[in-house]
Amino acid sequence: MGWVVRALLIAGDLVAGWFVARNAVNFPIISLAAALFLFACLVALLVFWPSMVQLFRKLIGTDKPR
């Protein structure tokens, strides 16, 4: 679990580095906000994964009736 949090914080740090200088006073806050946004996107992806797979199968025509 710790490596997931560390990966999200590193990704948030990289995203924040694109928009804010690393030596800015508010950089840690923006970095944390970016990490929280990435976490929310990851949770949404995991929650809606079955629905998205079903939608894509319908779109490409491989969804077989059960």
Backbone as ProteinMPNN parsed JSONL, in Angstrom:
{"seq_chain_A": "MGWVVRALLIAGDLVAGWFVARNAVNFPIISLAAALFLFACLVALLVFWPSMVQLFRKLIGTDKPR", "coords_chain_A": {"N_chain_A": [[0.82, -1.193, 0.0], [1.983, 1.184, 0.694], [3.726, 1.735, -1.423], [2.003, 2.439, -3.443], [0.915, 4.852, -2.594], [3.27, 6.331, -2.486], [3.961, 6.326, -5.206], [1.812, 7.791, -6.27], [2.229, 10.269, -5.021], [4.712, 10.955, -6.097], [4.002, 11.15, -8.794], [2.175, 13.259, -8.589], [3.949, 15.234, -7.803], [5.502, 15.457, -10.11], [3.576, 16.389, -11.956], [2.803, 18.804, -10.754], [5.223, 20.102, -10.963], [5.28, 20.83, -13.629], [3.721, 23.095, -13.745], [4.31, 24.842, -11.654], [7.042, 26.443, -10.095], [9.622, 24.59, -8.506], [10.772, 25.665, -6.228], [8.878, 27.36, -5.255], [6.709, 28.773, -2.781], [4.184, 27.651, -2.422], [4.361, 25.16, -3.604], [4.377, 22.479, -2.358], [1.68, 22.265, -1.586], [0.264, 22.428, -3.999], [1.332, 20.217, -5.234], [0.353, 18.166, -3.576], [-2.396, 18.517, -4.062], [-2.488, 17.82, -6.77], [-1.736, 15.138, -6.573], [-3.907, 14.133, -5.104], [-5.944, 14.545, -6.964], [-5.106, 12.775, -8.981], [-5.378, 10.399, -7.537], [-8.17, 10.363, -7.167], [-8.958, 10.084, -9.833], [-7.889, 7.546, -10.363], [-9.391, 5.935, -8.593], [-11.963, 6.358, -9.648], [-11.604, 5.21, -12.165], [-11.178, 2.522, -11.448], [-13.64, 1.932, -10.239], [-15.533, 2.304, -12.278], [-14.672, 0.558, -14.229], [-15.805, -2.051, -15.09], [-18.185, -1.168, -16.363], [-17.141, 0.483, -18.359], [-15.697, -1.339, -19.906], [-17.774, -2.951, -20.843], [-19.185, -1.04, -22.365], [-17.258, -0.394, -24.346], [-17.05, -2.88, -25.575], [-19.602, -3.092, -26.679], [-19.457, -0.989, -28.49], [-17.502, -1.818, -30.335], [-18.622, -4.117, -31.214], [-18.329, -6.71, -30.187], [-19.756, -7.694, -28.137], [-21.514, -10.28, -26.926], [-24.781, -11.591, -26.752], [-26.148, -12.915, -23.74]], "CA_chain_A": [[0.0, 0.0, 0.0], [2.859, 2.343, 0.773], [4.307, 2.054, -2.725], [0.966, 3.097, -4.248], [0.875, 6.237, -2.133], [4.518, 6.969, -2.921], [3.873, 6.539, -6.658], [0.877, 8.892, -6.508], [2.869, 11.516, -4.609], [5.74, 11.275, -7.089], [3.295, 11.608, -9.992], [1.668, 14.596, -8.275], [5.107, 16.111, -7.806], [5.866, 15.7, -11.506], [2.542, 17.218, -12.576], [2.92, 20.139, -10.187], [6.442, 20.686, -11.493], [5.011, 21.401, -14.944], [2.99, 24.345, -13.643], [4.804, 25.689, -10.577], [8.458, 26.255, -9.814], [9.831, 23.723, -7.341], [11.132, 26.434, -5.049], [7.763, 28.232, -4.865], [6.231, 28.516, -1.423], [2.973, 26.828, -2.455], [4.58, 23.935, -4.374], [3.889, 21.255, -1.707], [0.215, 22.242, -1.583], [-0.169, 22.1, -5.358], [1.742, 18.834, -5.452], [-0.621, 17.321, -2.885], [-3.663, 18.611, -4.791], [-2.346, 17.02, -7.99], [-1.749, 13.729, -6.165], [-5.292, 13.793, -4.746], [-6.698, 14.459, -8.216], [-4.73, 11.505, -9.608], [-5.998, 9.349, -6.741], [-9.597, 10.348, -7.501], [-9.076, 9.504, -11.185], [-7.616, 6.116, -10.247], [-10.554, 5.309, -7.965], [-13.056, 6.387, -10.623], [-11.297, 4.207, -13.188], [-11.417, 1.188, -10.875], [-15.071, 1.751, -9.964], [-16.306, 2.237, -13.517], [-14.016, -0.325, -15.191], [-16.711, -3.004, -15.756], [-19.094, -0.447, -17.253], [-16.393, 0.955, -19.516], [-15.395, -2.504, -20.746], [-19.023, -3.325, -21.507], [-19.464, -0.013, -23.368], [-16.335, -0.563, -25.464], [-17.414, -4.104, -26.291], [-20.771, -2.783, -27.504], [-19.061, -0.109, -29.576], [-16.772, -2.539, -31.378], [-19.47, -5.191, -31.707], [-17.964, -8.055, -29.72], [-20.584, -8.055, -26.988], [-22.431, -11.346, -27.311], [-25.894, -11.738, -25.794], [-26.009, -14.073, -22.833]], "C_chain_A": [[0.863, 1.255, 0.0], [3.454, 2.733, -0.565], [3.294, 2.725, -3.639], [0.898, 4.577, -3.879], [2.12, 6.979, -2.593], [4.485, 7.258, -4.423], [2.93, 7.696, -6.984], [1.496, 10.234, -6.119], [3.973, 11.924, -5.579], [5.096, 11.785, -8.369], [2.721, 13.005, -9.779], [2.783, 15.627, -8.278], [5.523, 16.458, -9.232], [4.86, 16.617, -12.197], [2.628, 18.646, -12.051], [4.166, 20.849, -10.695], [6.276, 21.275, -12.876], [4.434, 22.809, -14.841], [3.562, 25.324, -12.634], [6.288, 25.405, -10.383], [8.634, 25.457, -8.524], [10.209, 24.498, -6.085], [10.051, 27.433, -4.637], [7.244, 27.811, -3.498], [5.045, 27.55, -1.429], [3.155, 25.528, -3.238], [4.104, 22.67, -3.664], [2.362, 21.143, -1.703], [-0.311, 21.855, -2.957], [0.2, 20.664, -5.701], [0.765, 17.865, -4.795], [-1.973, 17.348, -3.596], [-3.614, 17.784, -6.077], [-2.375, 15.535, -7.667], [-3.163, 13.286, -5.789], [-6.166, 13.679, -5.984], [-6.382, 13.156, -8.943], [-5.332, 10.319, -8.864], [-7.487, 9.234, -7.057], [-9.825, 9.759, -8.889], [-8.844, 7.996, -11.159], [-8.8, 5.378, -9.636], [-11.727, 5.267, -8.931], [-12.834, 5.356, -11.721], [-11.571, 2.796, -12.678], [-12.904, 0.919, -10.655], [-15.851, 1.529, -11.26], [-15.698, 1.316, -14.569], [-14.973, -1.327, -15.85], [-17.679, -2.326, -16.736], [-18.377, 0.027, -18.51], [-16.055, -0.19, -20.449], [-16.637, -2.929, -21.521], [-19.366, -2.326, -22.613], [-18.55, -0.175, -24.582], [-16.629, -1.83, -26.247], [-18.637, -3.88, -27.171], [-20.38, -1.932, -28.699], [-18.328, -0.841, -30.684], [-17.512, -3.783, -31.858], [-19.093, -6.575, -31.262], [-18.774, -8.481, -28.509], [-21.628, -9.062, -27.429], [-23.562, -11.426, -26.294], [-25.735, -13.006, -24.972], [-27.262, -14.88, -22.774]], "O_chain_A": [[0.515, 2.261, -0.618], [3.668, 3.916, -0.83], [3.674, 3.499, -4.518], [0.832, 5.442, -4.752], [2.037, 8.123, -3.04], [4.933, 8.318, -4.861], [3.215, 8.494, -7.877], [1.304, 11.229, -6.817], [4.15, 13.111, -5.853], [5.583, 12.743, -8.97], [2.772, 13.842, -10.68], [2.584, 16.764, -8.706], [5.856, 17.605, -9.529], [5.247, 17.519, -12.939], [2.534, 19.597, -12.827], [4.165, 22.071, -10.843], [7.057, 22.142, -13.268], [4.629, 23.627, -15.74], [3.323, 26.527, -12.745], [6.731, 24.262, -10.494], [7.878, 25.633, -7.568], [9.978, 24.013, -4.977], [10.284, 28.266, -3.761], [7.331, 26.644, -3.114], [4.922, 26.72, -0.529], [2.164, 24.85, -3.51], [3.47, 21.835, -4.309], [1.819, 20.043, -1.806], [-1.23, 21.044, -3.067], [-0.553, 19.977, -6.391], [0.391, 16.856, -5.394], [-2.626, 16.311, -3.719], [-4.591, 17.124, -6.43], [-2.973, 14.752, -8.405], [-3.57, 12.174, -6.125], [-7.036, 12.811, -6.05], [-7.285, 12.503, -9.465], [-5.749, 9.342, -9.487], [-8.007, 8.128, -7.199], [-10.783, 9.015, -9.096], [-9.53, 7.251, -11.859], [-9.173, 4.306, -10.112], [-12.415, 4.251, -9.025], [-13.78, 4.701, -12.157], [-12.131, 1.971, -13.399], [-13.37, -0.201, -10.864], [-16.727, 0.666, -11.324], [-16.172, 1.298, -15.705], [-14.956, -1.448, -17.075], [-17.954, -2.858, -17.811], [-18.941, -0.02, -19.604], [-16.119, -0.029, -21.668], [-16.561, -3.232, -22.712], [-19.796, -2.732, -23.693], [-19.013, -0.103, -25.721], [-16.47, -1.848, -27.468], [-18.711, -4.41, -28.28], [-20.902, -2.122, -29.797], [-18.511, -0.52, -31.858], [-17.076, -4.435, -32.807], [-19.497, -7.548, -31.899], [-18.502, -9.526, -27.917], [-22.522, -8.74, -28.212], [-23.316, -11.336, -25.092], [-25.249, -14.028, -25.457], [-27.317, -15.883, -22.062]]}, "name": "protein", "num_of_chains": 1, "seq": "MGWVVRALLIAGDLVAGWFVARNAVNFPIISLAAALFLFACLVALLVFWPSMVQLFRKLIGTDKPR"}
